[in-house]
Amino acid sequence: MSDSALPPPERRNFYGRTHGKTLRASHKDYLANDLEPLRLKGVTGAENPARTPLDLSLTGGRPLWLEVGFGGGEHLVHMAAGNPQVHLIGAEPFVNGIAMLLGKIRAAAVTNLSLHPGDVRDLFDVLPDASVSRVFLNYPDPWPKARHHRRRFVTPGYLLPLARVTASGAEFRVATDIPDYVRQALEEIPPAGFALERQAGQGAAWEDWPSTRYEQKALREGRSPHYLTFSRL
Ligand SMILES: C[S@@+](CC[C@H](N)C(=O)[O-])C[C@H]1O[C@@H](n2cnc3c(N)ncnc32)[C@H](O)[C@@H]1O
């Protein structure tokens, strides 16, 4: 599969980037050979116009964890390698990030992982109710301008579908370096059906936190991480 053969954009507006700088030969190779076997089928409107819920038998009955916007994939592969008893799904529309993840999957030889190379909202449409037991949202796009705050993940258009697909007691972890994102997360996530369990700052991340590319960039640029943990009611 070449990068131009990624699923076409769906009906929703997506304001982020789907393509970056020219892909290296190795990245083209990963996309051509490794993506299709890992890609969840029946997520896009083109493949599943009736939006029939996914058959999750590929998880083998293991708990299902979801990472939204995995970027370069370092956190997703770390979690898959450290938790062979779970199955992880990562959603990310940025093709350069998908290629980076595929390279890391080859290197780590993890097999308990599937991908949706697109908008997580398309995945929310077709995940069965209460099927996900942990969710990671690491350094979501900040959309700093006030008129763009409604594009943030921590808004009802994302949070209500997330609430539907998460099981009672599911953990929802949010990492961000933007104080105003923390404000909005604390305002908007609880009404969607989650309780705040923990709020921590720099040096107090989750025990199994490997950091991410965006966190490293934030630290280099003098911004401080915030780590929020919610549980689905
Ligand atoms: C600031 S980057 C952080 C990447 C990574 N999590 C990290 O910490 O390094 C935010 C990522 O979220 C992805 N993203 C934005 N909207 C998304 C959506 N609707 N579904 C899935 N991923 C999305 C972007 O493509 C981008 O890669």
The ligand as an SDF file (V2000), in Angstrom:
LIG
                    3D

 27 29  0  0  0  0  0  0  0  0999 V2000
    0.7090   17.0880   18.8330 C   0  0  0  0  0  0  0  0  0  0  0  0
    0.6730   15.5180   18.0540 S   0  0  0  0  0  0  0  0  0  0  0  0
    1.1800   14.4110   19.3760 C   0  0  0  0  0  0  0  0  0  0  0  0
    1.6540   13.0640   18.8570 C   0  0  0  0  0  0  0  0  0  0  0  0
    2.0360   12.0500   19.9500 C   0  0  0  0  0  0  0  0  0  0  0  0
    0.8800   11.6210   20.6970 N   0  0  0  0  0  0  0  0  0  0  0  0
    3.1130   12.5650   20.8520 C   0  0  0  0  0  0  0  0  0  0  0  0
    2.8330   12.7870   22.0410 O   0  0  0  0  0  0  0  0  0  0  0  0
    4.2490   12.7310   20.3790 O   0  0  0  0  0  0  0  0  0  0  0  0
   -1.0790   15.2200   17.9320 C   0  0  0  0  0  0  0  0  0  0  0  0
   -1.4070   14.0670   17.0210 C   0  0  0  0  0  0  0  0  0  0  0  0
   -2.8050   13.8230   17.0380 O   0  0  0  0  0  0  0  0  0  0  0  0
   -3.1920   13.4440   15.7420 C   0  0  0  0  0  0  0  0  0  0  0  0
   -4.6480   13.6780   15.5880 N   0  0  0  0  0  0  0  0  0  0  0  0
   -5.2670   14.8780   15.5010 C   0  0  0  0  0  0  0  0  0  0  0  0
   -6.5830   14.7070   15.3120 N   0  0  0  0  0  0  0  0  0  0  0  0
   -6.7990   13.3640   15.2830 C   0  0  0  0  0  0  0  0  0  0  0  0
   -7.9660   12.5810   15.0890 C   0  0  0  0  0  0  0  0  0  0  0  0
   -9.1700   13.1370   14.8900 N   0  0  0  0  0  0  0  0  0  0  0  0
   -7.8280   11.2280   15.1130 N   0  0  0  0  0  0  0  0  0  0  0  0
   -6.6210   10.6670   15.3070 C   0  0  0  0  0  0  0  0  0  0  0  0
   -5.4830   11.3710   15.4940 N   0  0  0  0  0  0  0  0  0  0  0  0
   -5.5730   12.7070   15.4730 C   0  0  0  0  0  0  0  0  0  0  0  0
   -2.3520   14.3360   14.8430 C   0  0  0  0  0  0  0  0  0  0  0  0
   -2.2710   13.8490   13.5050 O   0  0  0  0  0  0  0  0  0  0  0  0
   -1.0190   14.3390   15.5660 C   0  0  0  0  0  0  0  0  0  0  0  0
   -0.1490   13.3280   15.1230 O   0  0  0  0  0  0  0  0  0  0  0  0
  1  2  1  0
  2  3  1  0
  2 10  1  0
  3  4  1  0
  4  5  1  0
  5  6  1  0
  5  7  1  0
  7  8  2  0
  7  9  1  0
 10 11  1  0
 11 12  1  0
 11 26  1  0
 12 13  1  0
 13 14  1  0
 13 24  1  0
 14 15  1  0
 14 23  1  0
 15 16  2  0
 16 17  1  0
 17 18  1  0
 17 23  2  0
 18 19  1  0
 18 20  2  0
 20 21  1  0
 21 22  2  0
 22 23  1  0
 24 25  1  0
 24 26  1  0
 26 27  1  0
M  CHG  2   2   1   9  -1
M  END
$$$$
